[in-house]
Amino acid sequence: MARLEMSDLLDLVLEEGASDLHIPCFSPPVIRQHGEMMPLDTDPLTPEDTEYLMKSITSEANQQKLQQDGGVDFGFAFGDRARFRVSVFKAKGGIGMVLRTIPNTLLTMEQIGLPPSVKDILFRPRGLVLVTGPTGSGKSTTLASMIDILNTEKKDHIITIEDPIEFYHEHKNSVVTQREVHNDVPSFSEAIRRALRMDPDTILVGEMRDLETIGAAITAAETGHLVFATLHTTGAAETVDRIVDSFPTTQQAQVRTQLASTLICVISQVLLKRIDKKGRVAAFEILIQTPSISALIRDGKTFRITSDIQTGAKWGMNTLDAHLLQLYNDGKISYGDLITKCRDAEGVIASIKQNMKEGN
């Protein structure tokens, strides 16, 4: 049987609209389509096959990192058709890979499903905007769309700090400087510090993964810059708690005060399989900073933030559960996804029963 080529596998990924390609040892390749894993109808891959596929797209320097560290991540361009975020790793003595599709075409905020209130916050002169959610929830796509709006509509200097660079941004009305951690700069925190000396207006931090990076991002927002960043949290209140709790107890009151003045928006998102047509749909929780929410953050009363979001529709806010319920009522997601992804299952079930009573 002819040896599988990476170009044929990537062609298939793009033709099928798959989000990920898994290349495991001792199994056939698998694509993730609309959130579900679909094995390809091929022979299982041998260690020689996976090594051959890995070498076809991995530079010598990254192959050395793989040998030294047991894994390496990098971005890879498939001609001009798409980019892929690649993770190569050792497993069971062989080599495995996962490639995630990064489309060349950026979605608009309307296509993503974000309300107009979120676009308004992009034109604030300074502050911290957080996009949160589990891995694979579309955070990078949301951030790339926001950066594209700024790039198109403002004359600014935008600096992105990523590991690896995912979406490539051309210079439009703004100048966009994109820096890759480990290649262009040693760490996220160092990249933020250096960015402050590069006359930035907007800074995108691909991931706030340690205390130093979180502190540097908050300081950048405090000193008059618009900062975008991601966290692996679900929910606005949990995001604030995660940031505060990552600091030593002696610094937490100061961090709460800093967040109360710098945090302007938290967008928490999940991706779900659609049941009305092919594809996936995002559900969002949106917190927009208000004097009341500032006071709750400063006073350590984050447990009351959700009730402020529930009553904050006029500011453009909504809870994740409210958006999930709307998607369910519109026939876009299943009951199972509604219940497993919501925060307060009892409250959601009560709302459905109430709606059914009113409908009758």
C-alpha positions in Angstrom: 0.0 0.0 0.0 1.3 3.5 -0.9 2.7 5.5 2.0 0.4 8.2 3.3 1.6 11.8 2.6 1.0 14.7 4.9 -0.3 16.8 2.0 -3.0 14.3 1.2 -4.1 14.2 4.9 -4.2 18.0 5.1 -6.2 18.2 1.8 -8.7 15.9 3.4 -8.9 17.9 6.6 -9.7 21.1 4.6 -12.1 19.4 2.3 -14.1 17.9 5.2 -14.0 21.1 7.3 -12.2 19.3 10.2 -10.8 21.2 13.1 -8.1 18.8 14.0 -6.0 15.9 12.6 -4.6 13.3 15.0 -1.7 11.1 13.9 -1.3 8.4 16.5 1.1 5.4 16.5 -0.4 2.0 15.9 -3.8 3.5 14.8 -5.2 5.0 11.6 -5.2 8.9 11.4 -8.3 10.5 13.0 -10.0 13.8 12.1 -12.2 15.8 14.5 -15.3 17.0 12.5 -17.9 19.2 14.2 -16.5 18.2 17.6 -16.5 14.4 16.9 -13.5 12.1 16.3 -13.7 10.2 13.0 -11.1 7.6 12.2 -9.9 7.4 8.6 -10.3 4.2 6.6 -6.6 3.4 6.4 -4.2 0.9 7.8 -2.8 1.6 11.3 0.2 3.9 11.2 3.6 2.3 12.2 6.2 4.2 14.1 8.1 4.6 10.8 5.0 6.1 9.2 4.5 8.7 12.0 8.1 9.6 12.0 8.0 10.1 8.2 4.9 12.3 8.5 6.5 14.3 11.3 9.8 14.9 9.4 7.8 16.2 6.3 6.7 19.3 8.2 9.1 19.7 11.1 12.3 21.8 11.0 15.6 20.3 12.1 15.6 22.7 15.1 12.1 21.5 16.2 13.1 17.9 15.7 16.0 18.5 18.1 13.6 20.0 20.6 11.4 16.9 20.3 14.4 14.7 21.1 15.5 16.8 24.0 12.1 17.7 25.6 9.8 14.8 24.4 7.5 17.3 22.6 7.4 20.5 20.6 4.7 23.0 19.4 4.9 25.2 16.3 2.9 26.8 13.5 3.0 25.5 10.0 1.7 27.0 6.7 0.1 24.6 4.2 0.8 26.7 1.1 -1.6 29.6 1.1 -4.7 27.5 1.9 -4.5 27.3 5.7 -2.1 27.3 8.7 -1.9 24.6 11.3 -0.9 24.7 15.0 1.1 21.5 15.4 1.9 19.6 18.6 4.5 16.8 18.1 5.1 14.4 21.0 6.7 11.1 22.0 4.2 8.4 23.2 4.7 4.7 23.8 8.2 4.9 22.3 6.8 6.3 19.0 5.9 9.8 17.7 2.4 11.2 17.7 1.1 14.5 16.3 -2.0 16.7 16.5 -2.6 19.4 14.0 -5.2 22.1 14.5 -6.6 24.0 11.6 -6.2 27.8 11.6 -8.4 29.1 8.7 -6.9 31.8 6.5 -10.2 33.7 6.5 -11.1 35.5 9.7 -14.7 35.4 10.9 -16.5 38.7 11.6 -17.8 39.2 15.2 -21.3 38.8 13.8 -20.4 35.4 12.3 -18.9 34.3 15.7 -22.1 35.5 17.4 -20.7 38.3 19.6 -23.1 41.2 20.4 -22.3 44.8 19.3 -21.5 45.7 22.9 -18.3 43.8 22.6 -17.2 45.7 19.5 -17.7 49.0 21.5 -15.1 47.9 24.1 -12.4 47.5 21.4 -12.2 51.2 21.0 -11.5 51.9 24.7 -8.0 53.6 25.0 -6.8 51.2 27.7 -7.8 48.3 30.0 -7.8 44.5 30.1 -10.0 42.3 27.9 -10.1 38.6 28.8 -11.3 35.8 26.5 -11.7 32.6 28.5 -12.8 29.0 28.1 -11.6 25.5 27.8 -9.1 24.3 25.1 -10.7 24.2 21.7 -13.5 26.7 22.6 -12.5 29.2 19.9 -10.6 31.8 22.0 -7.9 32.3 19.4 -10.6 32.8 16.7 -12.4 35.4 18.7 -9.2 37.3 19.6 -8.0 37.2 15.9 -11.3 38.8 14.8 -11.0 41.5 17.4 -7.4 42.3 16.3 -8.6 42.4 12.7 -11.2 45.0 13.5 -8.6 47.2 15.3 -6.2 46.7 12.4 -8.8 47.7 9.9 -10.5 50.6 11.8 -7.7 52.2 13.9 -4.3 53.6 13.2 -2.4 52.0 16.0 0.6 49.8 16.8 -0.7 46.3 17.7 1.7 43.8 19.2 0.7 40.1 19.4 2.7 37.7 21.7 1.8 34.0 20.9 3.1 30.5 21.3 3.0 29.7 18.4 1.7 32.4 16.1 -1.6 31.3 14.8 -3.4 33.9 12.6 -1.1 36.0 10.5 -2.2 39.7 10.3 -1.2 41.9 7.4 -0.6 45.6 8.1 -3.8 47.4 7.3 -4.5 50.8 8.9 -2.4 49.7 11.9 1.1 48.3 12.1 0.9 44.7 13.5 4.1 43.3 15.1 3.7 39.6 15.8 6.2 37.9 18.2 6.5 34.2 18.8 7.6 33.0 22.3 10.8 30.8 22.2 11.6 32.0 18.7 11.5 35.8 18.8 11.5 36.3 22.6 12.1 33.9 25.5 8.8 34.1 27.5 5.4 35.8 27.6 6.3 38.0 30.6 9.6 39.1 29.0 7.7 39.8 25.7 5.2 42.1 27.5 8.0 44.0 29.3 9.8 44.5 26.0 6.5 45.4 24.2 6.1 48.4 26.6 9.3 49.9 25.0 8.0 49.4 21.5 5.4 52.3 21.5 2.4 49.9 21.6 -1.3 50.9 21.6 -2.7 47.3 21.8 -1.0 44.2 23.2 -2.4 40.6 22.7 -1.1 38.1 25.1 -1.7 34.6 23.7 -2.0 33.0 27.2 -1.6 34.2 30.8 -0.1 30.9 32.0 2.0 32.1 35.0 2.1 34.7 37.8 4.8 36.8 36.0 2.8 37.0 32.8 -0.5 37.9 34.6 1.3 40.6 36.6 2.9 42.0 33.5 -0.4 42.0 31.5 -2.2 43.9 34.4 0.6 46.4 34.6 0.5 47.0 30.8 -3.2 47.6 31.1 -2.7 50.0 34.0 -0.1 52.0 32.2 -2.4 53.1 29.4 -2.6 50.2 26.9 -5.4 48.0 25.6 -4.4 44.5 26.5 -6.1 41.3 25.3 -5.4 37.9 26.9 -6.7 34.4 27.4 -7.2 32.2 30.4 -8.5 28.6 30.7 -11.4 29.4 33.0 -15.2 29.2 32.5 -17.3 32.1 33.7 -16.5 35.7 34.5 -16.5 35.4 38.3 -14.2 32.4 38.2 -11.8 34.3 35.9 -11.4 37.1 38.5 -10.9 34.6 41.3 -8.3 32.6 39.3 -6.3 35.8 38.7 -6.5 37.0 42.3 -5.8 33.5 43.7 -2.6 33.1 41.6 -0.9 35.8 43.7 0.4 35.4 47.2 -2.1 36.3 49.9 -0.2 39.5 50.8 -0.6 40.8 47.2 -4.3 39.8 46.7 -5.9 43.0 47.9 -3.6 45.1 45.7 -4.4 42.9 42.6 -8.2 43.2 43.3 -7.8 47.0 43.3 -5.8 46.8 40.0 -8.4 44.6 38.4 -11.2 46.8 39.6 -9.8 49.7 37.6 -8.3 47.9 34.6 -10.7 45.0 33.7 -13.1 46.2 31.1 -14.6 42.9 29.7 -14.6 39.2 30.2 -15.8 37.0 27.4 -16.2 33.3 28.5 -17.1 30.9 25.7 -17.8 27.3 24.9 -18.2 25.6 21.5 -21.1 23.2 20.9 -22.2 20.9 18.1 -25.2 22.3 16.1 -28.2 20.1 15.7 -30.0 22.2 13.1 -27.2 22.0 10.5 -23.5 21.0 10.1 -21.0 22.9 12.2 -20.6 24.3 15.7 -22.0 27.3 17.5 -20.4 29.3 20.3 -22.2 30.3 23.6 -20.9 33.2 25.5 -20.9 34.8 29.0 -20.2 38.5 28.7 -19.2 40.7 31.6 -18.8 44.5 30.9 -17.2 46.5 33.6 -19.6 48.8 35.5 -19.1 50.8 38.8 -21.0 48.1 40.6 -18.8 45.2 39.2 -15.7 47.3 40.0 -16.8 47.6 43.6 -17.5 43.8 43.8 -14.0 43.0 42.5 -12.3 45.5 44.8 -14.3 44.2 47.9 -13.7 40.5 47.1 -17.4 39.8 46.5 -17.0 38.0 43.2 -19.8 35.6 44.2 -22.2 38.4 43.4 -20.9 39.1 39.9 -23.2 36.6 38.2 -26.3 38.4 39.5 -25.0 41.7 38.2 -24.5 40.0 34.8 -28.0 38.7 34.9 -29.4 42.2 35.4 -26.9 43.9 33.0 -28.5 43.4 29.7 -28.6 47.1 29.0 -24.8 47.1 29.2 -24.6 44.2 26.7 -24.1 41.5 29.4 -25.5 38.0 29.6 -24.8 34.8 31.5 -23.6 31.6 29.8 -26.7 29.8 31.0 -29.0 32.4 29.4 -27.2 32.1 26.1 -27.2 28.3 26.2 -31.0 28.4 26.9 -31.5 30.8 24.0 -29.6 28.4 21.6 -31.6 25.5 22.9 -34.9 27.3 22.5 -33.8 28.3 18.9 -33.3 24.6 18.1 -29.5 25.0 17.6 -28.1 22.7 20.4 -29.2 19.5 22.1 -30.8 19.2 25.5 -27.8 17.1 26.5 -25.3 19.8 25.6 -27.5 22.4 27.3 -27.5 20.5 30.6 -23.8 19.5 30.6 -22.4 22.9 29.6 -24.6 25.1 31.8 -23.5 26.3 35.2 -26.8 25.9 37.1 -28.6 22.9 35.7 -31.5 23.2 38.2 -32.1 26.8 37.3 -32.0 26.0 33.6 -34.5 23.1 34.0 -36.8 25.3 36.0 -36.7 27.9 33.2 -37.5 25.3 30.6 -40.5 24.1 32.7 -41.7 27.7 33.2 -41.5 28.4 29.4 -43.5 25.2 28.7 -46.2 26.3 31.2 -46.4 29.7 29.6 -46.5 28.1 26.2 -49.4 26.0 27.2 
